[in-house]
Amino acid sequence: PLFRRANPASASWNGAKTVAQIACFWGFFLFYLPPRLVGATTGLVPELGVHAPRALSMGLFVAASMLGLWSAWTMVVQGRGTPLPLDTARDLVVGGPYRWVRNPMAVAGVGQGVAVALWFSSWILLGFFLAGGVAWHIVVRPAEERDLLARFGAAYDRYRAGTGLWWPRRGP
């Protein structure tokens, strides 16, 4: 199955696995791949045309990254697992940033992607990262929500009913 509950482990072990996951994921999708996509499409696709000040794109990137790190930490500490679906939380997580939005890591990832697209002023990157958000919404989210409903039942149903998916809304 795509979603597997984490084996019992210490918060430090789950934290170490989470740091490794973040380093691999962010390293590839946010630092390695973007300049290569931009380089491969230079001259084929016009620039975004929005030359945001570097401080603005960096500020958005830092804010989104902090949300992602806070979300991951909350998953490790409150959920007793990791953000990785193959090692997912043992307990339903409704605190921290999950109090306002059901998947703050998806929000953080799209925010980071938009920041990177602004940094490079790239339509290709903006489309790539927004497509990733749409793919998560259409493919991953339904499967994740089915898993959470199967594991946590009415508690997850109440949480889902009272907490926003993409837009913050204070949960129960």
N, C-alpha and C positions, 0 to 999 in steps of 0.2 A: 504493500500500500504506500501511497505517496506520503501520508501523514502517519508518523509513528511516535508514540509517546516516549519521551526520554526515559532511560533507565535511571533509577535513583542514583544521584551523584551529588557531590558537594557543590556549593555555589562557586567555589574557585575553579573546579573542573569545568562546570558549565560556562563560566565566564571565559576561561581559556579557549574553549571550543568556539565561543561566540566571537572573541577577538580574532581568531584565525579565519572564521567565516567572513567577518567584516573586511579583514585585510585582503583576502582573495577577491571578494565580490567588488568592493570599492576599487581596489587596485586595478582590476581588469576593466570594469565598466565605466569608471569615472576618470581614470588616469591613463591607462594603456590604450584603450580603444578609441576614445574621442579624437585625439590628434591624427590617428591613422585614417579614420573615416573622413575627417576634414581634408586631409592630404589626398586621399584617393578620389575625392569629388571636387577638388579645386578646379574651377573653370567650367564644371558641368552644371553646378547649381549655384545660383547667385547667393551672396551673403544675406544674412537675416535682415540687414539694413537697420537694425537697432544696435547702435554701438553704446551699450550700457557702460557706464563708468566701471572700471575694474573693481572698485570698492563695492559697488552695488552687487555685482555678481559674486564677489567673494563673501560679502555679508549674507546673501541668500544661501550660499553654499555652506557657510559656517552654521547658520541658524538651522538649516535642514539637517545637517550632519549632527548637530547637538540633539535634535529631536530623534534622529535615528539611534544615537547612542543611548539616550534616555530610555527609549522604547526597548532596546536590546537589554539594557541593565534591568529594567522592570520585568522583562520576560525571564531573565535568569533568576532574579531574587524572588519575585512573587509567584512566577509560574513553575519554578524549579525545573527548568529545561533550557532550551536555546530557541532562537528565532528560526532555525533551520527546520523545515517540515519533517525531515527524517529523524529529528531529535527534538520534537516539539514539547511545549510546556505540559507538565503533569497536572497543573492546577489552572483553572480559569483565571485569566488576568484581566482585571477591571480597574486597576489603580494606575497611578502615574499618568502618562499621556493617553492610556487606554480609557481613562475616565471620560474623555471628550470625543475621541474618534476610535472606531473599531480596529483600524490597522494603521497606526501612525507611522509604521515603517514604510508602507506604500506611499503615504503622503510625503514622508521625508525623502524617499527615493526619487519621486517625481520632482520635488523641489530641488534636489541636488542636480538632477538632469537638466532642468531648466536653467539653473545657474551655470552649468558647464556650457550649455548651448549659447547663453548670453556672453560668456567669456570668449567663446570662439566666434560669436556672431554667425551661427550656423543653422540654416534651415534643416539640414540633414540631421544634425544632433537633436534639434528640437523635435522633429518628427520621430526620430529613433526613441527618444525618452518618453514622449507622449504615447507612442505605440506600445511601449513597455507597460505604461500605466493602464492602457486599454486592455492589453493582453492579460495583465494581472486581474483586472476587474471582470473580464469575461470568462477566463479559463481557470485561474487559480482560486479566486475569491469564492465562487460557488462550491468548489470542492472543499475548501477550507471551512466554509460555514456548515456544510453537511457534516464534516468531521466533528466540529465543535458542538453541533447540536446533538450528534450521536453520543458524544462523550459527556457533555455537561447538561443536556436536556433543558428543562424549564429555566434553569439559572442562565444559560446562554440565551435562550429565547427572550427573557426579560431584558437582559443586557442589550441584545441586538435591537429590540423595540425602542429602547430609550437612548441609544448612543448613535451618533452620526457615523456614516461610512467614510465619506470624503470631507465633509464639513463638520467642524466641531459642534457638538451638542452635549451638554452635561448628561451623563448616564444616570441610572437609578442609584 
